[in-house]
Amino acid sequence: MKQRLVDAGFGLGWSVVKWLPEPVARTAFNAAADWVWFRRGDSVEQLEANLRRVLPDASDKRISEVTRAGMRSYLRYFQEAFRLPVWDEKAVLERMSIGHLDRLEKASALGKGVIFALPHMGNWDLAGASITARGYPFTTVAERLKPEALYERFLEYRTSLGMEVLPLTGGDANTFGVLARRLREGRLICLLADRDLTKNGIPVEFFGEQTRMPAGPAALSLQTGAALIPVTLAYRKVGIHATLHPVVPVPEEGDRKAKIAAMTQGVADAFAAGIRKSPQDWHMPQRLWLSDLDAERLAKIQGGNGAEPGGRG
């Protein structure tokens, strides 16, 4: 019943919210975010705990302010997701600015493909639609949500924005193999890559503590020669700004496992730099660091060897 209600809520959002005047929608979603923040449920408390790692010297008052702004940013993503399908190409382009776009242009010109690795920041769907409108159609990976009808809604939504979406699990083809093939065709792929708590994640230091992030972006870069570019997003009053960080270099020494580990740490470092600048736009109300996990789940994670790509995309 809960899953059906969630699916119905998203269906209502895509059918109604997109027709509301933007100020009305913004006010309503801000009010909802403030209500969620005031109730201080598990997700709000976890977001606050995560932000304390990002801002270790901040006062309790400052952390509370950033957490509230973070909930507003998180719900702004959904508000815009419901409205994005009715924005024309001009509106999409106007709502996104890009820093260091030349890094994509230079890497793309080499013909080996480009990998964007992103954290859960800002509105990654708007960023994807904008990149597509600029002449860079791309492939991405999505988790198979429950209920299946909700997954189908998101699949239809993202496909309508010009994305090729592959399922993380349960598809008819090897997802890693398809992504590698797209890169060898000289295409762009975009992967969300700041959270992977499966046994295949790569250990990284992130804001001074250990967590794990997906091996996929680094493994694909190493296998295909595609440039790996971390991208962070930050909301502006209208639209978002994307920062394309320097290409993550492939280490000259070490075996495959060591190279993947070093490159994944490079991605984590770029994410941290972007998140420090706009902590309120990092949408992470889940447990991330290993020290936050219960003993049973931590034992399962540490049982893996992290040698193969996998996890969330």
N, C-alpha and C positions, 0 to 999 in steps of 0.2 A: 504493500500500500504506500509506504514512504517513497519508494522508487517511482511509483506511478504519479504521486503528487509532485515530485521533483521534475519529472518529465513534463507534466502538465504546466508547471510554473514556467519552465523554459519556453514551452510552446506559446503560452500567453505573452511572455516577454517579446518573442520575435513577431508576434502578430499585432501587439498593441503598442509597446514602448516606442517602436520606430516611428509611429505617427504622432507622438506627443511633441509639443513645442520643446526645443532643447532646454530652455531654462526650467520648464516644469519637470522634465525628466531628471535634470541635474539636482534640483531641489529635493525631489522625492528620494533619489538614491543616496544623497548625502544624509537625509534624515534617517533612512534605513541603516546606513553605516554607523551613524551616531548611536542609534538604538542598540545595535549589536555590540558596539564598543562599551556602552554604558552597562550592559548586562554582564560583561566580563565572563563570557563562556570560555571553554577550553581553547578554542581557536584564537581568541583575543589574548589570553594569557600566554599561549605559546608564541604568538607573534611578538609580544612584548619581551619574552625571554630571548628570542632570537635577536631582536633589535638591541638588547643589552650587550650582545657580543659585538655588534657592528659599532655601537657607540659606548665603549666601556667607561668613558669619563663623564658621561652625561648624568645629570641629576635625575631623580625620580620624576620630577615635573616635566623635564624635557622628554624622557622616555614615554611618558603618558601622552604628551602632545604628538610625538611622532607616531605612536601606535594608533591614535585616533585618526591622524592624517593617512596612515597606512590603510586603515579600514575604508576610508573614503576613496583612496586610490584603487583599492581592490574592487569595490563596488562600481567605481567609474569604469573599470574594464568591462563589467557585465552590461552596464548601461550603454556603452559604446558598441559592444558586441551586438546588442539587440538593434542598434540603429545603423550600424555599418552597411548592411545590405542595401539600404536606400540612398547611400551617398554615391554621387557620381565620381568619375575618375578625377575630375578637377578638385573636388572636395577632399578626396583621399590624398592627393599629392600636396595640397595646401596644408594639410594637418600633420605632415611629417617633415622635419628637417633632418639632414644627415651630416654628421661630422666625419671627415676623411673618406668620402665616397670614392676617392681615387684609389684607395686600397682594394676595393672591390673591382674597379675597372682594370687596374694593373694585373690583379690575380686572374681575373676572368679572361684577359687577353692571352694568357699562356695556354689556354685550351685544356687545362687539366681539371677543371671544375673548381668550385669554391664551397667550403663548409662554413656556415654561420653557426656558432654555438651561442645560445642565449640563456640567461637566467629568466626566471618568472618575474619580469619587470614590465611596468607600464602596460601597453596594449600590443602584444606581439602579433595579433591578428591584423591590426591596422598597419603595423610595420610590414607585415607580409604583403598586404594588399598594395601598399605604396611601392615596395620593391618590384612587385609584379608589374605595376603600372609604369615603372621606369625601364621596363624591358628585360627583367630578370625573373622569369617564371621559375618556380622552385618546387622541390619535393620535401615533404616533412613526414613525421611519424606522430601518430596519436594513440593514446591509451584507449583501450576498449572500455568505455564507461558502462555503468549499469544504471538503469535498464538499457537494453539494446536500442530501444527507441530513442533514448537520449544521445547515445553514440551516433546513431544515424542522423539526428538533427545536426550535431556538430560536424559530421562528415559532409552533409549537404551544404551547411553554412560555409565551411572553409573551402570546399570545392567551388562554391559560387564566387569566392574571392580570387580564384585563379590558382589555387594550390593543388598539387597532387598529394593526396594524403594516403599514407600506408599505415595499416594497423600495426601496433607494437606486438600484439600476439593474435593468434587465431586467423591469420591471413592465409591465402593460397600459395604464397611465394616466400622465399627467404628474404626478409626485410633488409638485412645487411647487404645481401647480394644485389638487390635491386638498387639500393642507395649507391653502391660502388659502381654499378653500371651507369647510373645517371651521371656520376662524376666523370666517368671515362668519356661520356658524351659531351663533356664540357659544361654541364649544367650546375646550378646552385642547389644546395640542400640546406635546410634550416632545422636545427635540433635544439630543443630545450634541454639544458645540460647541467643544471645546478643541484639536482637531487636524484640520487640513486642509492637506495638502501637495500639493494639485492646483494646476493653473494658475489656478483660479478663486478661490483663497483670498484673504482680505483681509490685508494687512500690518498687524501690530500689534506694539507693544512689550510684552514679557512678561518680567517679572523682569529688566529692563534689557537684553534682547536682542530681536532681531526674529525673529518667526515669522509664520505665517499661520493664520487661523482662518476657519471657514465664514462665508460671507456670508448664508446662508439665514435665520437668525433675525432679523437686522436688516432684510433685504429683505422678509420677510413682514410684519414689524411696520409698516414704512413703507408697504407696499401696502394693507394691510387696516385699519390703525388699531389692531390688537391690542396690548396691553401686553406689553412684553418684560421678563421678570423673570429675572435670573440666579439660579441655585440651587446652593449648594454643600452637600456631605454630609460628615459625620464619624461614624465609628463610636463608639459607647459600649460599655461592657462588655457590655450586652445591647441590641441594636438600634442604630439610627442616629439622628442629629439632622440635620434639614435647616434651612438658613438661607435664607430668601427675601430676597434683596437688593432695594434700591429699584428701582423701574421705571426702565429706561434711557430717558432723554428723547430725543425726536426733535429734532434741531437746527433752529433757526428759519431758518438761512441755509445756503446751499450747494446744489449740485445733488444729484441722487439718489445718485451715486457717493460724493460727499463725506459725505453724511448716513449712508450705510451704513457707511463707514469709521469715522466718529466713534462710531456706535452699537456697532460691533464692538469698538472699543477700550474702550468702556465695559463691555462684557461681559468682556473680558480682564482689566480692572482688578478687577472683582468676583470673578472666578475667583482671581486672585492673592491677594486678601485672604483668601478662604476656605482656599486651599491653604497659606498661611503659618501658619494656625492649626492645621492638621492635615496636615502634609506627608506623613506616613506613609500617609494614606488616599487619596493621589493616585496612581492606577494608570496610570503612564505609563512603561513599560519600552521605549519606542520613541524614535527620534530625533524631535525636535520643532523645535528651533531651526535656522534656516537655516545657521548656522555649522557645524552638525554634518553637513550633507549633503555627499555627494560632488559633484564639479563637474558631472557630466552631469545628475544629477537636479536640482540647483540651477538649471541653465540652463533646463530644461524648465519649472520652476515660475515663474521670473522672466520667461518668455516670455508669460505670461498677463496679462490686464489687470485681473482681479479685479472686473469690473463686474457680473457676473451671479452669482446665488446658485448654490451647488453644493457638492460635497464631502460630508463625512461628516455623518450626522445621528444 
